[in-house]
Amino acid sequence: AAAVTGALIPLSQVAALERQIFDFLGYQWAPILANFLHIMAVILGIFGTIQYRSRYLMMYAVWLVLWVGWNAFIICFYLEVGRLSQDRDFIMTFNTSLHRSWWMENGPGCLVTPVLNSNLAPEDHHVITVSGCLLDYQYIEVVSSAAQIFLALFGFVYACYVSKVFLEEEDS
């Protein structure tokens, strides 16, 4: 259990912090809030492991189920599954702005060209065209969410197993 704690939970924390940084850069408020809650849950999971508290680990496991759901939604959003549309829905910013993923303009190989004299943008925004990307931003976001799901599934199994071990030790 200690070996898993030494590798899995810090990896999950680093992945969440990385994601938090890029969501801040893109002004995506819904993911920022979700990432913050996830970081707190991971800290709770670490505390539960160190202090031998199965209750904290079970709360961490419950959070991971919600986290998998959130990341599945993110994947569906960026792949525009069903009625979701990135052009119409500003869910990630709580409908407060037109900001998009940071990766849209800063992805690998992307060339950003401003469109001058565009009537499409509000006064405080600018219109751009993005071309030449080696990997479109949607796929970067999908891969990031898929990695979060992968880590969460391992974390869930870990939390359930270690919690069971702690409960068995309490009983004996």
C-alpha positions in Angstrom: 0.0 0.0 0.0 2.8 2.4 0.8 4.4 1.8 -2.6 1.1 2.7 -4.3 0.8 5.8 -2.1 4.3 6.8 -3.0 3.6 6.7 -6.8 -0.1 7.0 -7.5 -1.4 9.8 -5.3 1.4 12.2 -6.1 1.1 11.5 -9.8 -2.6 12.2 -9.5 -1.8 15.5 -7.7 0.7 16.6 -10.3 -1.7 15.8 -13.1 -4.5 17.8 -11.3 -2.1 20.8 -10.7 -1.0 20.7 -14.4 -4.6 20.8 -15.5 -5.4 23.6 -13.0 -2.7 25.8 -14.5 -3.9 25.4 -18.1 -7.5 25.9 -17.1 -6.5 29.1 -15.3 -4.6 30.3 -18.4 -7.8 29.7 -20.4 -10.1 31.3 -17.9 -12.3 28.2 -17.7 -14.0 28.6 -14.4 -16.0 25.3 -14.2 -12.9 23.2 -14.6 -10.9 25.4 -12.2 -13.5 24.7 -9.5 -13.6 21.0 -10.2 -9.8 20.8 -10.2 -9.7 22.6 -6.9 -12.1 20.2 -5.4 -10.1 17.3 -6.8 -6.9 18.6 -5.3 -8.6 18.9 -1.9 -9.9 15.3 -2.3 -6.4 14.0 -3.1 -5.0 15.8 -0.1 -7.8 14.1 2.0 -6.8 10.8 0.5 -3.2 11.3 1.4 -4.2 12.3 4.9 -6.4 9.3 5.2 -3.6 7.0 4.1 -1.0 8.5 6.4 -3.4 8.6 9.5 -4.9 5.2 8.8 -8.4 6.7 8.5 -10.6 4.6 6.3 -13.4 7.1 6.4 -11.3 9.7 4.5 -10.3 7.1 2.0 -13.9 6.2 1.4 -14.8 9.9 0.9 -11.8 10.0 -1.6 -13.2 7.0 -3.4 -16.7 8.6 -3.6 -15.1 11.8 -5.0 -13.2 9.7 -7.6 -16.6 8.4 -8.9 -17.7 12.0 -9.4 -14.4 12.9 -10.9 -14.7 10.2 -13.5 -18.1 11.5 -14.4 -16.8 15.1 -14.7 -14.0 13.9 -17.0 -16.4 11.9 -19.1 -18.4 15.0 -19.5 -15.3 17.0 -20.5 -14.5 14.3 -23.1 -18.1 14.5 -24.5 -18.0 18.3 -24.5 -14.8 18.6 -26.5 -15.9 15.8 -28.9 -19.3 17.5 -29.1 -21.2 14.4 -28.3 -25.0 14.7 -28.5 -26.3 18.3 -28.3 -23.1 19.8 -26.8 -21.4 22.4 -28.9 -18.3 24.4 -28.1 -19.5 27.2 -30.3 -22.8 27.6 -28.6 -22.2 26.4 -25.0 -20.0 28.4 -22.7 -20.4 25.9 -19.8 -16.7 25.9 -19.0 -16.7 29.6 -18.2 -20.2 29.6 -16.5 -21.4 31.7 -19.5 -19.4 34.7 -18.3 -17.0 35.0 -21.2 -16.0 33.7 -24.6 -12.7 32.1 -23.4 -11.8 28.7 -24.7 -9.1 26.1 -23.9 -5.6 27.6 -23.6 -4.5 24.9 -25.9 -6.6 26.3 -28.7 -4.1 29.1 -29.4 -1.0 27.5 -27.8 -1.1 23.9 -29.0 1.9 22.3 -30.5 2.7 23.9 -33.9 -0.3 26.3 -33.9 -0.1 29.5 -35.8 -2.5 32.2 -34.6 -3.5 35.0 -37.0 -5.6 37.9 -35.8 -8.6 38.8 -38.0 -8.5 42.6 -38.3 -11.7 44.7 -38.5 -14.0 41.8 -37.6 -17.6 42.6 -36.7 -18.1 39.2 -35.1 -16.3 39.9 -31.8 -17.6 42.0 -28.9 -15.7 45.1 -28.1 -13.4 43.6 -25.5 -12.5 40.5 -27.6 -10.6 39.8 -30.9 -11.2 37.3 -33.6 -8.4 34.9 -34.6 -7.8 32.1 -36.9 -5.7 29.1 -35.7 -3.9 26.9 -38.2 -1.1 24.4 -38.5 -1.7 22.6 -35.2 0.0 19.2 -34.9 -2.8 18.2 -32.6 -6.1 20.0 -32.2 -6.9 21.4 -28.8 -10.0 19.2 -28.5 -7.8 16.1 -28.6 -5.3 17.5 -26.0 -8.2 18.1 -23.7 -9.7 14.7 -24.3 -6.3 13.0 -23.7 -5.9 15.0 -20.4 -9.4 13.9 -19.3 -8.7 10.3 -20.3 -5.5 10.4 -18.2 -7.5 11.7 -15.2 -10.0 8.9 -15.6 -7.2 6.3 -15.8 -5.6 7.7 -12.6 -9.0 8.0 -10.9 -9.8 4.3 -11.6 -6.5 3.2 -10.1 -7.0 5.6 -7.2 -10.5 4.2 -6.6 -9.2 0.6 -6.4 -6.4 1.7 -4.2 -8.7 3.6 -1.8 -11.1 0.7 -1.5 -8.4 -1.8 -0.9 -6.5 0.3 1.7 -9.7 1.2 3.4 -10.6 -2.5 3.7 -7.2 -3.3 5.1 -7.5 -0.4 7.7 -11.0 -1.7 8.7 -9.7 -5.3 9.1 -6.9 -4.0 11.3 -9.4 -2.1 13.5 -11.5 -5.3 13.9 -8.5 -7.4 15.0 
